[in-house]
Each structure stands twice: as structure tokens, then as C-alpha cells.
């Protein structure tokens, strides 16, 4: 999916993911029930579902939807 995004969308997503790494709860919303693990990132025409690995200090992208 990443390679199929327009350049502007990839840039916005890269910057937004850097923000998620710095403070995931400030820039994301709960995905369904707020379990503190599954989060939604919305940046303009992108909707991204993220899994936060708190113990491993990682994030995993489960889904990218490009709405443009």
C-alpha cells in the first residue's frame, strides 16, 4: 500500500508516524474499545490502524486506507 500512495500522502504519513512514535495517545484515537493498544491515525485523506507494542516499544501498521 505504501508504494501505491501519492508522494504527498506518503510524506504526510511518514511525519504523522514520527509524531505517533513521540506521543501515540496525543495524535491517535482509540480503535473501537479504548484498550490503549489499537489506535486510529487520521491525516487528511489517510486512515491508519496501528497496534502499539508498549513493552517492546514498537508500533505495527495493520491497515492503511487512502481516501483520496
Beta strands, then each sheet from edge to edge (+ up, - down):
strand 1: 29-30
strand 2: 38-43
strand 3: 46-53
strand 4: 58-66
sheet 1: 1+ 2- 3+ 4-
end
